[in-house]
Amino acid sequence: MWKSQPSFHHKLTKRELKYVFGVDEVHQVPEYELIKTQRHRKKDGGLRLQFSAWGDDFVLDLKPNSRLISPHIVSVTRNGTQVTEQKGLPMDYNCHFQGTVSSHGHVPVAISDCRHLMGTLVMNDHFLILQSIPRRVQRHSVKPKATGTTIDGEHFVFKRSPSLLTHFEQHNIEEEMIGLNEIHEPFCDTIESRDDPNSAEILSLNYTIPSSAKLDSAFVFPNMDPITLEIGLFLDSQLFEHFQREYIQDAEQHLLDFSLALINNVHVLYQQPTLSPNLEIVIVRYEMWKSQPSNLATFVHKNGQAQSLLDAFCRHQAHINPGTDLTDSGHWDHGVLLTGYDIYHTTASVAGVAPVARMCDQLFACSLVEGLHLGRSFVLAHEMGHKSPGQRFTADQQCAYFWGRDYQVEIPSGRSIEVCTSDPLLAS
């Protein structure tokens, strides 16, 4: 049985619990261990990371993820009426790595080793999440060794399980397709409990994909492996203010570290050998809002109402998206907004939302995800999966693709939303 540290998490504030584990209450914390990591910088720029947990030794061999940032990236800062735009990123971003766990069958891993260590190990039957202990409760500092290896302070490592559909159903998790304004474009929302590390998760291999919807279909993706997805990454003012509260100094750098770490994790989740085609994710625009654009002001979306905020963001990003892939290197295929708002729909606290099957639609190629902890990378990977390039499926096909062939869109009586469900009683 995996051994956890039974008391250390009680030292964390509610905000720290959210940032580290993605939970709100102490009793929701998953099993974890406190570990010390050893880092060895290689001459070629690579990194070897070692730690021990649950009586096992882990060795990670990593290389910088040079594909994460486009050489043509445009960075923008919005602060009221002042807009600063420049080529390149003016801050440090060369601290994001991908590689393999050489001690465990060379399974893939994404690690960000910036001012804080964080990342995801994609084990054969679960995920392992690494997170730094919040500075307020750190007990040890980095100690350099003459060999070029450093022994770092303590970190958390915890297990995150892959998903099972029956577990989703038992925990009242649903996929909702909700009309966007007058045109009633469907979108998928992911409720908060889906992102619980103890819950079944997103990238399950246990669902059944109908043959007409398989991603390796020559009809859907003819000789297109890998596919490059260029994204515009937007960070709203609520998220910026959160990082300002957490980091009195260098809030912008810490927000950059975290947001790129999140995308780095999404990237590795799409690099599984069972997925075809693989998806390369490249950031071509990085936009930080120190104040909201007027068309995304709080009153416009009712302080984070999911449908309103997603609609407003989709239209905003489409309006400023330059040219096309063929005419402008700054053009993005998909806009992502990481938000600090506690987004909601009906009574559920929503973790992320996205229109379904609209990657090729210039207006609705967009996703909205709460951006307060690394676990949201799983939610973003899920939302982006609903919009994989080349898919032109109906809502029923989308449900079947992600949830199994027994799932279809239903419209429950008395409700204006559509729900992916296999339970005919929901529609009665």
ABEGO torsion letter per residue (X at the ends): XBBBBAAAAAABBAAAAAAAAGBABAAABBBBBBBBBBBBBBAAGBBBBBBBBGGBBBBBBBBBBAAABBAABBBBBBBEABBBBBBEBABBABABBBEBBAABGGBBBBBBBBABBBEBBBBAABBBBBBBBBAAABABBBBBBAAGBBBBBBBBBBBBBBBBAAAAAAAGBBBBBBBBEAAGBBBBBBBAAAABAABBBAABAABBBBAAABAABAAABBGBOBBBBBBBBBBBAAAAAAAAAABABGAAAAAAAAAAAAAAAAAAAAABAABOBBBBBBBABBBBBABBBAAABAAAAGGGBAAAAAAAAAAAAAAABBEBAAABAABBABBBBBBABBBBBEABBBABBBBBGAAABAAABBBBBBAABAAAAAAAAAAAAAABBGBBBBAAAAAAAAAEAABBBBBBBGBABBBBBABAAAAX
